[in-house]
């Protein structure tokens, strides 16, 4: 693997890992908070905003999403959008499904796993 290819796949991995972590942390944080409509009904809009912004998991998720954005910019500075965009989007789809199953205990059905296999095949075709 040459330097350019290694750089490209390393930045794609950085985008995927940070985006997946961000999605899982934000979802987990919001589940811990509970229904925002209930919080808003009890504490008003500012109370709901305060509840969200005081969630450590939510803030960690936002930080990961910001890191993902900057990783994406770094990836785009060294590789073609026609590879970076589909690779990061599809691989994030796969890793988020797996992380949702293992960390959030979501039921990820067989259709999603089959779709993930097709996504892997598509990414493999892009990489050639």
N, CA and C of each residue as an Amber inpcrd file, in Angstrom:
protein
   384
   0.8590000  -1.1790000   0.0000000   0.0000000   0.0000000   0.0000000
   0.9000000   1.2350000   0.0000000   0.7000000   2.1280000  -0.9590000
   1.5490000   3.3140000  -1.0200000   1.1210000   4.3640000   0.0070000
   1.9400000   5.3910000   0.1530000   1.6960000   6.4240000   1.1770000
   0.3480000   7.1170000   0.9800000   0.0210000   7.4560000  -0.2760000
  -1.2420000   8.1470000  -0.5520000  -2.4300000   7.2780000  -0.1850000
  -2.3730000   6.0230000  -0.5480000  -3.4580000   5.1060000  -0.2360000
  -3.5890000   4.9010000   1.2700000  -2.4630000   4.7740000   1.9570000
  -2.4820000   4.6280000   3.4130000  -3.0870000   5.8620000   4.0720000
  -2.6950000   7.0350000   3.6040000  -3.2480000   8.2940000   4.1190000
  -4.7530000   8.3530000   3.8820000  -5.1760000   7.9940000   2.6900000
  -6.6000000   8.0310000   2.3450000  -7.4040000   7.1200000   3.2640000
  -6.9650000   5.8750000   3.4190000  -7.7250000   4.9230000   4.2380000
  -7.6200000   5.2340000   5.7240000  -6.5200000   5.8310000   6.1440000
  -6.4020000   6.2450000   7.5490000  -7.3810000   7.3790000   7.8560000
  -7.5120000   8.3210000   6.9260000  -8.4560000   9.4210000   7.1680000
  -9.8980000   8.9350000   7.0540000 -10.1640000   8.0040000   6.1630000
 -11.5040000   7.4160000   6.0880000 -11.8230000   6.7210000   7.4100000
 -10.8710000   5.9660000   7.9480000 -11.0770000   5.2850000   9.2320000
 -11.3240000   6.2910000  10.3590000 -10.5990000   7.3980000  10.3450000
 -10.8050000   8.4210000  11.3760000 -12.2130000   8.9980000  11.3020000
 -12.6790000   9.2720000  10.0970000 -14.0450000   9.7970000   9.9320000
 -15.0540000   8.7720000  10.4440000 -14.8990000   7.5300000  10.0380000
 -15.8540000   6.4760000  10.4030000 -15.8820000   6.2560000  11.9150000
 -14.7220000   6.1620000  12.5320000 -14.6580000   5.8980000  13.9710000
 -15.2580000   7.0530000  14.7720000 -14.8850000   8.2690000  14.4280000
 -15.3910000   9.4120000  15.1990000 -16.8770000   9.6510000  14.9520000
 -17.3430000   9.4390000  13.7210000 -18.7790000   9.6100000  13.4380000
 -19.5980000   8.5480000  14.1600000 -19.1190000   7.3130000  14.1540000
 -19.8290000   6.2330000  14.8500000 -19.8680000   6.4980000  16.3510000
 -18.7370000   6.8760000  16.9170000 -18.6990000   7.1950000  18.3550000
 -19.6540000   8.3420000  18.6650000 -19.6630000   9.3520000  17.8130000
 -20.5670000  10.4830000  18.0170000 -22.0280000  10.0640000  17.9900000
 -22.4000000   9.2620000  16.9990000 -23.7900000   8.7930000  16.9000000
 -24.2010000   7.9930000  18.1300000 -23.3330000   7.0800000  18.5630000
 -23.6540000   6.2180000  19.7060000 -23.7430000   7.0390000  20.9900000
 -22.7970000   7.9510000  21.1930000 -22.8190000   8.7750000  22.4080000
 -24.0330000   9.7020000  22.4500000 -24.3770000  10.3070000  21.3210000
 -25.5470000  11.1890000  21.2850000 -26.8200000  10.3860000  21.5390000
 -26.9550000   9.2420000  20.8770000 -28.1450000   8.4030000  21.0850000
 -28.2320000   7.9230000  22.5300000 -27.1000000   7.4660000  23.0820000
 -27.0910000   7.0130000  24.4690000 -27.4240000   8.1400000  25.4390000
 -26.8740000   9.3090000  25.1810000 -27.1610000  10.4650000  26.0260000
 -28.6280000  10.8680000  25.9850000 -29.2050000  10.8280000  24.8070000
 -30.6130000  11.2070000  24.6800000 -31.5200000  10.1630000  25.3330000
 -31.1420000   8.9100000  25.2640000 -31.9310000   7.8610000  25.9330000
 -31.8890000   8.0400000  27.4460000 -30.7270000   8.4210000  27.9610000
 -30.6110000   8.6580000  29.4020000 -31.4790000   9.8380000  29.8410000
 -31.5490000  10.8590000  29.0030000 -32.3490000  12.0340000  29.3410000
 -33.8370000  11.7120000  29.3850000 -34.2720000  10.8930000  28.4750000
 -35.6930000  10.5890000  28.3740000 -36.3700000  11.4780000  27.3480000
 -37.6740000  11.5100000  27.3920000 -38.4850000  12.2310000  26.4140000
 -38.3270000  13.7420000  26.5930000 -37.8180000  14.4080000  25.5580000
 -37.6360000  15.8590000  25.6320000 -38.9600000  16.5960000  25.7600000
 -40.0320000  16.0440000  25.2050000 -41.3430000  16.6880000  25.3550000
 -41.7590000  16.7150000  26.8220000 -41.4780000  15.6320000  27.5420000
 -41.7950000  15.6050000  28.9790000 -40.9560000  16.6280000  29.7390000
 -39.6840000  16.7020000  29.4110000 -38.8010000  17.6720000  30.0710000
 -39.2610000  19.0910000  29.7580000 -39.6080000  19.3420000  28.5020000
 -40.0650000  20.6730000  28.0960000 -41.3740000  21.0320000  28.7850000
 -42.2780000  20.0550000  28.9190000 -43.5560000  20.3160000  29.5800000
 -43.3380000  20.6610000  31.0570000 -42.3570000  20.0360000  31.6690000
 -42.0880000  20.2500000  33.0880000 -41.2290000  21.4880000  33.3390000
 -40.2130000  21.7030000  32.4800000 -39.2190000  22.7480000  32.7490000
 -39.1530000  23.8400000  31.6920000 -39.9770000  23.7360000  30.6650000
 -39.9440000  24.7280000  29.5940000 -38.8440000  24.4290000  28.5920000
 -38.8190000  25.2110000  27.5410000 -37.8410000  25.0120000  26.4760000
 -36.4150000  25.1870000  26.9940000 -36.2010000  26.2130000  27.8150000
 -34.8530000  26.4280000  28.3490000 -34.4190000  25.2740000  29.2490000
 -35.3510000  24.6870000  29.9710000 -35.0440000  23.5230000  30.8010000
 -34.6380000  22.3270000  29.9580000 -35.3110000  22.1430000  28.8340000
 -34.9640000  21.0390000  27.9300000 -33.5790000  21.2590000  27.3230000
 -33.3130000  22.4980000  26.9220000 -31.9980000  22.8180000  26.3570000
 -30.9150000  22.6010000  27.4110000 -31.1670000  23.0470000  28.6340000
 -30.2020000  22.8740000  29.7250000 -29.9590000  21.3880000  30.0000000
 -31.0230000  20.5950000  29.9820000 -30.8770000  19.1540000  30.2250000
 -29.9820000  18.5160000  29.1690000 -30.1880000  18.8800000  27.9230000
 -29.3830000  18.3140000  26.8340000 -27.9290000  18.7660000  26.9680000
 -27.7310000  20.0640000  27.1730000 -26.3770000  20.6000000  27.2150000
 -25.6120000  20.2220000  28.4750000 -26.2950000  19.7050000  29.4710000
 -25.5960000  19.2720000  30.6840000 -25.3310000  17.7580000  30.6800000
 -25.6900000  17.0980000  29.5990000 -25.4340000  15.6650000  29.4660000
 -24.0090000  15.4400000  28.9800000 -23.1990000  14.7770000  29.7990000
 -21.8160000  14.4870000  29.4150000 -21.7210000  13.6210000  28.1770000
 -22.6040000  12.6260000  28.0770000 -22.5800000  11.7540000  26.8920000
 -22.9140000  12.5470000  25.6350000 -23.9040000  13.4200000  25.7350000
 -24.2920000  14.2290000  24.5900000 -23.1220000  15.1170000  24.1600000
 -22.4870000  15.7760000  25.1140000 -21.3660000  16.6620000  24.7840000
 -20.1870000  15.8850000  24.2140000 -19.9330000  14.6940000  24.7410000
 -18.8750000  13.8500000  24.1700000 -19.2190000  13.4580000  22.7340000
 -20.4950000  13.1780000  22.4880000 -20.9380000  12.8500000  21.1350000
 -20.7600000  14.0140000  20.1790000 -21.0940000  15.2080000  20.6250000
 -20.9100000  16.4060000  19.7920000 -19.4230000  16.6130000  19.4930000
 -18.5850000  16.3800000  20.4920000 -17.1370000  16.4990000  20.2830000
 -16.6630000  15.5050000  19.2340000 -17.1400000  14.2670000  19.3220000
 -16.7730000  13.2580000  18.3200000 -17.2670000  13.6500000  16.9320000
 -18.4570000  14.2090000  16.8510000 -18.9820000  14.6240000  15.5460000
 -18.1490000  15.7680000  14.9660000 -17.6800000  16.6770000  15.8210000
 -16.8050000  17.7560000  15.3510000 -15.4810000  17.1730000  14.8490000
 -14.9270000  16.2120000  15.5930000 -13.7000000  15.5530000  15.1490000
 -13.9180000  14.8330000  13.8240000 -15.0910000  14.2490000  13.6570000
 -15.4220000  13.5740000  12.4070000 -15.4400000  14.5680000  11.2470000
 -16.0330000  15.7290000  11.4860000 -16.0900000  16.7610000  10.4480000
 -14.6860000  17.1930000  10.0320000 -13.8270000  17.4430000  11.0160000
 -12.4710000  17.8770000  10.6800000 -11.6560000  16.7460000  10.0520000
 -11.9270000  15.5110000  10.4440000 -11.2880000  14.3680000   9.7830000
 -11.7230000  14.2850000   8.3240000 -12.9990000  14.5720000   8.0880000
 -13.5090000  14.5730000   6.7130000 -12.8120000  15.6540000   5.8800000
 -12.6300000  16.8290000   6.4440000 -11.9260000  17.8900000   5.7240000
 -10.5000000  17.4520000   5.3930000  -9.8460000  16.8230000   6.3600000
  -8.4870000  16.3400000   6.1550000  -8.4620000  15.2710000   5.0590000
  -9.4470000  14.3750000   5.0800000  -9.5350000  13.3270000   4.0530000
  -9.7210000  13.9330000   2.6650000 -10.5790000  14.9370000   2.5800000
 -10.8630000  15.5540000   1.2850000  -9.6820000  16.3620000   0.7550000
  -8.7750000  16.7550000   1.6420000  -7.6090000  17.5060000   1.1840000
  -6.6130000  16.6070000   0.4610000  -6.7450000  15.2830000   0.6290000
  -5.7690000  14.3970000   0.0160000  -6.3300000  13.3350000  -0.8950000
  -7.6540000  13.2820000  -1.0490000  -8.2310000  12.2310000  -1.8920000
  -9.4840000  12.7420000  -2.5820000  -9.9510000  11.9750000  -3.5460000
 -11.1130000  12.3700000  -4.3440000 -12.4160000  12.2130000  -3.5560000
 -13.2870000  13.1700000  -3.7270000 -14.6160000  13.1220000  -3.1120000
 -15.3690000  11.8750000  -3.5660000 -15.1490000  11.4560000  -4.8090000
 -15.8610000  10.2910000  -5.3470000 -15.5140000   8.9980000  -4.6120000
 -14.4040000   8.9680000  -3.8730000 -14.0690000   7.8330000  -3.0140000
 -14.4380000   8.1330000  -1.5650000 -14.0640000   9.2960000  -1.0700000
 -14.2310000   9.6270000   0.3490000 -15.7000000   9.6150000   0.7650000
 -16.5530000  10.2870000   0.0190000 -17.9610000  10.4000000   0.4250000
 -18.6660000   9.0430000   0.5170000 -18.6360000   8.2200000  -0.5360000
 -19.3210000   6.9250000  -0.4040000 -18.6580000   5.9910000   0.6020000
 -17.3240000   6.0180000   0.6840000 -16.6400000   5.1180000   1.6150000
 -16.9750000   5.4740000   3.0590000 -16.9050000   6.7520000   3.3970000
 -17.1970000   7.1390000   4.7800000 -18.6610000   6.9210000   5.1190000
 -19.5500000   7.2600000   4.2040000 -20.9850000   7.0970000   4.4810000
 -21.3510000   5.6240000   4.6500000 -20.8500000   4.7820000   3.7550000
 -21.2350000   3.3730000   3.8100000 -20.5750000   2.6480000   4.9790000
 -19.3080000   2.9210000   5.2260000 -18.6420000   2.2610000   6.3460000
 -19.2080000   2.7370000   7.6860000 -19.6150000   3.9930000   7.7530000
 -20.2580000   4.4960000   8.9720000 -21.5950000   3.7920000   9.1820000
 -22.3070000   3.5160000   8.1130000 -23.5630000   2.7630000   8.2020000
 -23.3240000   1.4110000   8.8660000 -22.2750000   0.7390000   8.4530000
 -21.9560000  -0.5950000   8.9770000 -21.5330000  -0.5210000  10.4440000
 -20.5980000   0.3680000  10.7350000 -20.0910000   0.4410000  12.1070000
 -21.1500000   0.9400000  13.0800000 -22.0200000   1.8170000  12.6260000
 -23.0860000   2.3040000  13.5030000 -24.0890000   1.1990000  13.8070000
 -24.4120000   0.3750000  12.8160000 -25.3170000  -0.7510000  13.0650000
 -24.7150000  -1.7170000  14.0860000 -23.4270000  -2.0160000  13.9250000
 -22.7620000  -2.9300000  14.8640000 -22.6800000  -2.3110000  16.2610000
 -22.3130000  -1.0450000  16.3340000 -22.2050000  -0.3780000  17.6350000
 -23.5660000  -0.2470000  18.3070000 -24.6110000   0.0090000  17.5250000
 -25.9570000   0.1000000  18.1000000 -26.3730000  -1.2310000  18.7070000
 -26.0090000  -2.3180000  18.0350000 -26.3460000  -3.6450000  18.5630000
 -25.6000000  -3.9320000  19.8570000 -24.3020000  -3.6470000  19.8840000
 -23.4870000  -4.0370000  21.0330000 -23.5160000  -3.0430000  22.1910000
 -23.5460000  -1.7470000  21.8980000 -23.4950000  -0.7510000  22.9650000
 -24.8680000  -0.2750000  23.4190000 -25.8040000  -0.1560000  22.4710000
 -27.1410000   0.3260000  22.8190000 -28.1530000  -0.8050000  22.9360000
 -27.7010000  -2.0290000  22.6700000 -28.5440000  -3.2320000  22.7610000
 -29.7630000  -3.1560000  21.8450000 -29.5830000  -2.5390000  20.6670000
 -30.6690000  -2.4600000  19.6960000 -30.7860000  -3.7790000  18.9470000
 -31.9880000  -4.0710000  18.4940000 -32.2240000  -5.2510000  17.6780000
 -31.9580000  -4.8720000  16.2210000 -30.8400000  -5.3280000  15.6920000
 -30.4890000  -5.0620000  14.2960000 -30.8490000  -6.3170000  13.5160000
 -31.8780000  -6.2120000  12.6750000 -32.3930000  -7.3990000  12.0010000
 -31.5140000  -7.8350000  10.8250000 -31.8240000  -8.9980000  10.2960000
 -31.0070000  -9.5940000   9.2330000 -30.9910000  -8.7500000   7.9620000
 -32.0670000  -8.0320000   7.6840000 -32.0820000  -7.1750000   6.4890000
 -30.9900000  -6.1170000   6.5710000 -30.7720000  -5.5610000   7.7640000
 -29.7250000  -4.5430000   7.9130000 -28.3340000  -5.1560000   7.7490000
 -28.1390000  -6.3780000   8.2610000 -26.8380000  -7.0180000   8.1000000
 -26.5860000  -7.3680000   6.6380000 -27.6140000  -7.8220000   5.9340000
 -27.4660000  -8.1200000   4.5030000 -27.1380000  -6.8390000   3.7410000
 -27.8240000  -5.7550000   4.0740000 -27.5360000  -4.4670000   3.4500000
 -26.0920000  -4.0580000   3.7260000 -25.6220000  -4.3100000   4.9390000
 -24.2380000  -3.9770000   5.2990000 -23.2440000  -4.7660000   4.4420000
 -23.5610000  -6.0280000   4.1580000 -22.6890000  -6.8240000   3.2910000
 -22.6130000  -6.2380000   1.8830000 -23.7520000  -5.7990000   1.3750000
 -23.7660000  -5.1590000   0.0540000 -22.9630000  -3.8610000   0.0760000
 -23.0740000  -3.1290000   1.1590000 -22.3010000  -1.8950000   1.2910000
 -20.8110000  -2.2090000   1.2720000 -20.4020000  -3.2610000   1.9920000
 -18.9880000  -3.6640000   1.9930000 -18.5310000  -3.9970000   0.5760000
 -19.3610000  -4.6920000  -0.1550000 -19.0100000  -5.0440000  -1.5340000
 -18.8590000  -3.7840000  -2.3830000 -19.7390000  -2.8210000  -2.1840000
 -19.6500000  -1.5610000  -2.9300000 -18.3750000  -0.8000000  -2.6110000
 -18.0010000  -0.7500000  -1.3530000 -16.7720000  -0.0760000  -0.9620000
 -15.5630000  -0.7910000  -1.5540000 -15.5850000  -2.1140000  -1.5620000
 -14.4890000  -2.8820000  -2.1520000 -14.3540000  -2.5520000  -3.6390000
 -15.4670000  -2.4040000  -4.3360000 -15.4170000  -2.0370000  -5.7450000
 -14.8500000  -0.6400000  -5.9480000 -15.1890000   0.2790000  -5.0470000
 -14.6600000   1.6510000  -5.1440000 -13.1500000   1.6910000  -4.9380000
 -12.6650000   0.8250000  -4.0860000 -11.2460000   0.8600000  -3.7230000
 -10.3410000   0.3150000  -4.8240000 -10.8950000  -0.3940000  -5.7690000
 -10.0820000  -1.0080000  -6.8510000  -9.7010000   0.0270000  -7.8850000
